[in-house]
């Protein structure tokens, strides 16, 4: 899936932690139906380019939501019904099977050393995918294992170093 997402929604657990990406929004002109960007957003979600469980498409007046956990697409709703950050966080935690307050999620909330500009969006998605998998395994008692397959030049060393540092911290 090529292209750029319009907006990424992130949930901040507290001011000292790394925000966690939970949704993307495809914004379209107000003369288009709110469903116009949904297939594009679903393609981004299916490619795991941002590793987010919720996809929204909106024309500024109405929005439509796709929930990757349930596979359900909502009917158009007014913007006043848009989920709050707290609602998105609660649904994310329920779908993932762990709380962002739990010790298992602590590595997921660690900030990047060097700041936000030190990593690419797909590196962040890969790091979060591994840390979410580890947290789910730790919460369920399953063995903590994950496998990443990335192309040459995608920054596997950066990802590995960040994963090891976050887990060791």
C-alpha positions, -999 to 999 in steps of 0.1 A, spaced: 0 0 0 16 32 -12 9 68 0 9 87 32 -16 86 60 -32 119 68 -32 116 106 -19 91 132 -37 92 166 -15 84 196 -24 79 232 -2 93 259 -3 73 291 15 101 311 36 131 302 69 112 306 62 82 283 63 76 246 28 80 231 14 48 216 -1 49 180 -36 34 181 -54 48 150 -51 65 117 -74 89 100 -79 94 63 -93 129 58 -113 136 26 -130 167 11 -163 176 27 -182 171 -6 -171 134 -6 -189 107 14 -172 98 48 -165 63 35 -144 76 6 -110 70 23 -119 38 42 -104 14 16 -72 34 15 -70 33 53 -78 -4 55 -50 -10 30 -26 9 53 -38 -12 83 -35 -45 64 1 -37 54 9 -31 90 29 0 80 18 18 112 7 -11 133 -26 5 145 -59 -14 153 -83 14 144 -89 31 110 -111 62 105 -122 79 74 -139 113 76 -152 142 54 -151 166 84 -189 162 91 -192 124 94 -168 96 101 -166 59 96 -145 35 117 -129 1 109 -119 -19 140 -91 -44 131 -98 -64 163 -134 -72 153 -132 -67 115 -163 -45 117 -169 -12 98 -193 12 114 -220 32 96 -214 69 91 -217 88 124 -214 125 133 -181 139 144 -196 146 179 -196 108 184 -158 105 176 -141 83 203 -122 102 230 -85 93 237 -97 75 268 -122 54 248 -95 45 222 -71 36 249 -96 13 267 -105 -4 234 -68 -8 225 -60 -24 259 -90 -47 257 -81 -58 222 -44 -63 230 -51 -82 263 -30 -60 286 -32 -27 303 -8 1 294 -3 6 331 9 -30 336 47 -38 341 45 -59 308 38 -27 289 66 -6 304 90 -12 274 63 -1 250 61 33 268 99 40 269 109 71 250 133 69 221 168 80 231 176 109 209 140 119 205 112 113 180 133 122 149 157 93 154 134 66 139 113 61 108 75 53 110 80 17 100 108 12 125 84 25 152 57 2 140 80 -28 141 93 -20 176 58 -15 189 46 -48 172 74 -68 190 68 -51 224 30 -56 221 36 -93 213 60 -96 243 34 -79 266 6 -101 254 28 -132 259 38 -120 294 2 -114 303 -10 -148 291 20 -168 303 30 -178 268 67 -179 258 79 -144 249 90 -147 213 87 -126 182 102 -126 147 107 -96 124 115 -99 87 126 -66 72 142 -56 39 179 -46 35 185 -10 45 154 -8 67 173 -3 99 173 -37 115 202 -28 137 184 3 150 153 -18 157 173 -45 175 192 -20 196 160 -2 206 143 -34 215 172 -47 236 175 -13 254 138 -10 261 135 -46 274 166 -44 295 156 -10 310 
